[in-house]
Amino acid sequence: MLILASASPRRSELLANAGFEFQVLSVPVNEQPLVGETAGAMVRRLAANKARAAQEAAKSDPRFANSPTPLLFLGADTLVTVDGQILGKPKDAADARRMLQLLSGRTHQVMTGVALLAEGVEEIAAETTEVTFCSLSLEEIAEYVTTGVPMDKAGAYAIQGYASRWVPRIRGCYFNVVGLPISLVSALIEGVAATAAR
């Protein structure tokens, strides 16, 4: 049984659209970066922490008692980086405007860490996609921020919504930018499920 350790509706939608059956079990974890931590290390660490927290919580959740198949826990974390700066979710509207001004007219990286855990098995990986933004006016940025959409998104935007008009090109996995690199996740699930079933 696949358990998604995320409350993100976007990740749930991506998994469902790809034909996966799963349950959601999201447990809050501390998402603060460690001193000197790179974006790659951070997304891997947070994805693993989310999956481990869900694995622990599942022990007392009656939905997962006596499962006929091994429990697989999927954690993910997404960050945006530009010029070495890590952009997570904005703290407030001013922070969202700052992030979008940084991304305006430039290419940035979206990185998602993915962790898949089963009893005695742990696989952690990451995917990176390059995203190019058009130049944005201060008015465009302010209008977008007032919608509230940027407030729970890494880098203060959602590529699948209004902000799609600002993205002339990407290089890499589109679904990674939405929040879950489905091809990578599928390969991890296949490998970990086979190992856990032995």
Phi, psi and omega in degrees: 000131180270132180237120180272118181270059182201139175269003183293119176295333179292318179292321177299317181295318179297316179297314181297318180296332179275002175090012179274139172262135186200165171245155178255129175218096184256127178239127181299140174228158177289120183256016179288140178289153174273156181300125178077007184285134176280163179299318180298316179294322183293314182293326177292315180297314182291321177299316179295318179298321179295316180295320179294321179296319178293321179299319179291316181295329182295338182297333180249013180259117184298340179299335188250006177288140176057038177295133181287345179235158179301145177277126178246127184250122183250116176246149179211151176212136183239136176226157173248141175230143175213127183053037179081354177276135177267126178246110174266216176281139181294147180285326182200184183298321180297320179293322177297317178297319178301315181297314182294326175294324176296323184278340185304125176071018186225170174256132178232174181246137172247123183238130176239125172270142181229131177234134177234121184240144168220175181300114178079006181227136178213122177237130181230133181213176178211153179234141178235135178233137176267132182235129178255130177257146167290169173287134183247140175279159177299327179292318178299316180297313181299318180296318180295317181297325181294342177288341182085348183303318185293345194291336179242027182241136174299131182077002175069029175206159174241117185294334184276000181245219182307322183292349179301334180292346182262002188246094180286336180200153170227158174231111182125200186280119178297318184296333175299322180290326176292329176142356180203113179285095192299320180297317177297315179300316180300317179295320179295317180299315181300314182292314182290322178298319180294320178292317183291334182280350182286000000 
